[in-house]
Amino acid sequence: MPPRCRVRCCSVRCCSVGAATQALMVFALTFCVALPAICHRLPHSYYFVRSAYLDVMSRDALRQSLRRGQDALLFWQKAPAATTTAATIGHPELLVTVVTTRRRREALPYHYLLQVTRQLSGLLGGCGERPCAQVVLCDVESGPDANEDAVLLERHFRVIRRPAGHRLGRPANTFEREKRDYVFCLRRAFQLALPQNMLVLEDDALPHPDFFGVVKDLLRRRFAARSLYIKLFHPERLQRYWNPEPYRILEWLGLGLLGATLLLQLLSAWNPCRWSLRMSAGHLALLAVYVMAGAELLGRHYLLELRRLSPQLYAVSPATECCTPAMLYPGNASLRVADYLDRAFCFQGNAKDTVLYQVFRDTPEERAHSVEPNLVTHIGAFSSVRPNPAHPKLL
């Protein structure tokens, strides 16, 4: 049969298939064939095959972190000592305070603090003649064992510690002790430098390459001056559309309607198989469901990564509850946060991130925000406050 006849016959067969059957075929091909083939290795997709890939990917991530840690150790051992580390830092536009403590034995070879400070050092070196920020370390270690990584970095950064002989009241639990350490770092760092803005990193929050560019853009936006805090990290596993956060549902609906409109416009201009879909409310709703399902099953995390093209594309939304690896405190908000935390008692299920979220929810005059995608990567496979498994997993 000549090619032209074959194409005409294909078109006739396509036309003879009803719209419902056409839609069923597309849904089946997309969600049962195409997406599983594309997404089975993506950890934050519904199609991720955990049994086949999670253990291997977790081991690879640990090996990469170990290599970075050993490289960072060698880098700081060879780096010449800075000449101004002991000087008082005066009124920087942005003060980055890295909160650190001695890690448990299994985490020591990874040198999380050295990884983070090496990344910060490299990013600061790309800021030009005027530095993007000043960096101080807050070592909260108070036990008999020294935080060896913090000791090594004393030649390069100002390190804050509690005065010799200073005793804390007996903490009732690990979460309360962690909160008290955090409050100490907030207040002491602010008193040291009197910064215009403060950014607090935990020692296992590795900044992304565009870290300072995005932070500067955030501080220029009007909402920042009225914020108690701006979260720069939220766990990827909690970033899905199917979530209690109302703004994500609205974002999901908007994406579905936009995608459906674009698909219908495309079909009106180019429709080789003569699909029966046309610009109508029913077909718009059908394609919106198609786009929304595809986005959720693929993984919202991967769509958010497209926003890294420009600092202006980063999304700002009301704050989420979990986790404080990277927190931006505009103006003197860090002192207000310290006061709020001082009034609360922390325990399992009511850690400092939960306390701050409740403050934001219960205090009408306070505003708090989250930024997406994340500006840091959480590299801490071994926690300093919770029991650790023998073989940590990525998820």
JOGI-V667621 format. One record per helix or strand of 2 or more residues. SS is the DSSP state (h for helix, s for strand). FROM is the first residue (numbers start at 1). TO is the last residue. If there is no record, write none. Layout:
ss: [SS:SS]
from: [FROM:FROM]
to: [TO:TO]
//
This chain:
ss: [h:h:h:s:h:h:s:h:s:h:s:s:h:h:s:h:h:h:h:h:s:s:h:h:s:s]
from: [3:19:50:95:105:112:134:148:158:174:197:205:211:222:229:236:246:281:300:311:315:326:333:352:368:376]
to: [16:39:78:100:110:125:139:153:160:193:202:207:220:226:231:238:269:298:309:313:318:330:342:362:372:378]
//
